[in-house]
């Protein structure tokens, strides 16, 4: 359960948990927590993240009763409490032009009133993060480290796409690599109508020294740079490998990258133009 001060980053934290495979619900009324848990007791997905905060002020007083019921039923949960300094919260509210949930008083008074109202639940929190001076990717890194350390390298989805330049660039590609300089199987009569998924095409390409050298340099570049994309909080990285038609060279290289990187990263491979002629 995620709770804490308004403006401390609860919505962003919930998005981080969603990226980690949690089923997420924002602004959950505490009275519904136990009933909601019933839906997941028999489910394969036991990872749930809920935000309960002062937006549901009329229901928030029922939170301790809901947690006590969870304890009675031996349903495991943890409370993550997010805080930030007053001056940071004031700045964030001014930047977003959002009103405070307790907005009938001045903003500084509302923040202080909320601190007091949440002091008891803060005392029960299992973990606390001060987001005052954290960049978004730093907050995400802390959440991954605290709750899913094994998924640090898998918190970003990587999509490798093979394509043909003659059909246009993938519009959503972040990185594009051109492999049209490699020997072209299209001009080898007995394999021209096969694809890069066939062993004959793979054997033809890997017999050339330039294929292996380029691949090792490309792999080194990606192994070096991908962790920095993860660190920056990027949720999806699209790597496009292009040849002329998208049926031979790009397919072979994309599949090989998938095999090399797939065990470490959350990765998928797509061959966009493999069936086009």
N, C-alpha and C positions, 0 to 999 in steps of 0.2 A: 504494500500500500504506500502510495506516494502522497505526502502532505507537506505542509509548510507555509511559508509566507507568500502572499500574493505578489507576483513579480519576481519570485526567486527562481523561476525556471521549471515549474512542474510540468507544463505542457511539452516543453522540449524534452524533459526527462522521459515522459511517457512515449514520445516518438522514438527515443533511443531504445526503450524496452521493446517497442514494436519491431524495430530493426533486428533485435536479438531473438525474435520468434515468439514473443509473449503476446497473449490475447489481451488487448488493452481497452479500458473503458475510462472515459474522462467524466469528472463531476458525478461520481457514483453516490447516491443517497445511502448513508450507512445502514439504514433499515433494510436495504436490499442485499447487503453483502453476503449474509448467510444463505439466502435463497439463490443468489448468483453462484455461490460456491457449490451448491448442490448440482448445478448443471455440469460441473467439471469433475466431480468426484470420480465418475466412471469414465471420464474422457481420457484419451491418450495425452492430450496437452494439459499438463498440470501447471504450466507457467502462465500466470495471470498477473497483470499490473493494473491497479486501480488508482485513480486520483480522487481523494476526498478532501475537500477544503471548505473555506468560509463562503464560497459561492452558494453552497447549500446550507446557509446559516440556520434555517429553521429545522434542518434535519441533523446538523452536525452534533448537537447535544446527545444524540442517540449512538454516537460512535463507540463509546466505551461499552455500552450494552452489547453492541454487535461484536466487538472484539472478545468480550467475555463469553459470548455464545460460541465463537470460533474456538476459544480455549477449551470450553467444556466438551466440544465435539472432537478435540484433538486434531483440528485442521491447522496445519503449519502456515504461518505468515511472518513476514518481516515488515517493519515500518521504516521507510526512508523519509527523513525530514530535511527539507531544503530551506536554507536561510540566506540572508544577505544583509548588508549594512543599510541603515536608513537612507543615507544619501544616494546609494546605488539604486535602491527601490524607487525613490522619488524621481531620479533621472529616468529610469526605465518607464515609469508611468507617463512621464511627460513626453518621452520619445514616441511611445505607442499611442498616446492620447486615449488610453483606456481609463475608465473610472475604477476606483477601488471598490471591492465588494461591500465595504463599510463606508461608503462614500457620503454619508449624510453629515460627516464632520470633515475638517480639513485633512489633507493627505497625511501630514506628519502625525496627526492625532489618530487617524484610521490605522496607520501602520503600528503605532504603539498599542492601540486597543486590540489589534489582531495578535500581536506578540503575547499579550497577557492572556487572551482567550485560548491560544494554542500552547501555552506553557506546560500544561499537564500532558498533552499528547506528545510534546517534544521530549518530555522526561521519559516516556515509554519507548521512544524511537530506538531501533537497533543500530541505525547508521544515520549520520548527519553530514551534509555537504554544504559548505559555505560557497555560494556561487558568485560572490561579490566581484571577484577579479578573474573569474574563469572565462576563457573563450569557449564558444559552443563545443568545439572539438575536444577541449580539455574536460568539460563536464561529461561528454559522452565517454571519453577514455576512462574516467573515474567510475562511471556506472558499469562499464564492461569489466573493469578490474575488480570491482566489488561483487558483481553478480554472475558474470559469465567469463571468467578469465581465459577459459579454453577457447572462447570465440573471438579473441582479440583480432586475429588476422582474418576472421570470417564475418566480421560485422559489416563488411562492404560487399555488395553483390558485384561480381565481375562478369561481364558478358563479352565473349570473344565471337566476332562475326567475320566469316569469310564472305567476300563479295567480288563482283566483277566491275571494273571501272566503266565498262561500256554500258552498264545499267545504272550508273550514278553512285555517288557516295552515300553510305548510311547517314541520314541527317542527324542522328543522335550520337554519332561517334565522338568520343573524347580524344582518342589517339588513333591515327591512321598510318599504317605501314604498307608501302608499295613493294610488292615482290615480283613485279613484271620483269626485272632484270635477270631473274633466274631462268635457266633453260626451260623451254616451254614444251610440255608433253603433247600439246595440240598438234605439233608438227611431226610427231612420231606415229606413223600410220597404225601400228598394232595397238596403241593405247589411247589414241586421240578421242575415241568415243567412250572411254572409261572416265571415272572421276577420281579425285584425290582420296577417296575412301577405299580404292582398290590397291592391293599390294603391288601390282605391276607399276602403277603410277608412283607410289611411294618409293619403290626400289629405284626407279629411274631418277627421281629428284635427289635422293640421298647419295647417289653415286658421285655427285658433283661436289667438289671441295667448297665451292662458294655457298652452296646451300647450308652445309654444316657450319661454316664460319659465320654466316649471317645469322643463323638461328641461335648460335651461342651468344653472339653480341646482343641480339634482341632479348633473349632470356635474361641475360645479365642486367640489361636496362630495366626490364619489368620487375625482376626480383629486388632491384635497388629502389625503384620508384614507388611501387605499390604500397609498401608500408607507410610511406609519407602521405599518400592519398588517404589511407586509413586513419592516420594520425590527425589529418586535417578535418576528419568527420565526414568525408564524402561517402554517400550511401550506395552509389552505383557508378561503376567505371566501365565504359564501353570501348573495347579495343577492336579495331577493324583491320583486317588483313586483306589486301586487295591484289588481284591479278587481272588479266584482261577480261576473261569471261566468268571468273568465279567458280570454276569447276575442277581445277587441277592444283596449281601451286598454292593458292590461298587456302584451299581446303586442307592440304597436307600440313601446312605450317600452323593453321588454327588448331587442328586436332592434336598436334604435337605439343603446342603450348598448353592445351587443356590437360594433357597427361602430365606434363611437368609441374603445373601450378595447381592442379585440381585437389591434391591431397592437403594443401596448405590453406587455400582460399576458397571462399564460397563462389563457385564458378560454373558457368554454363557455356556451351559452344553451339553456335547456329551457323548453318551454311545457307546463306540467303539465296544465292543464285545457282546452286549446284544442279538443279534440274532444268535450267534454261539452256536453249540451244539457238 
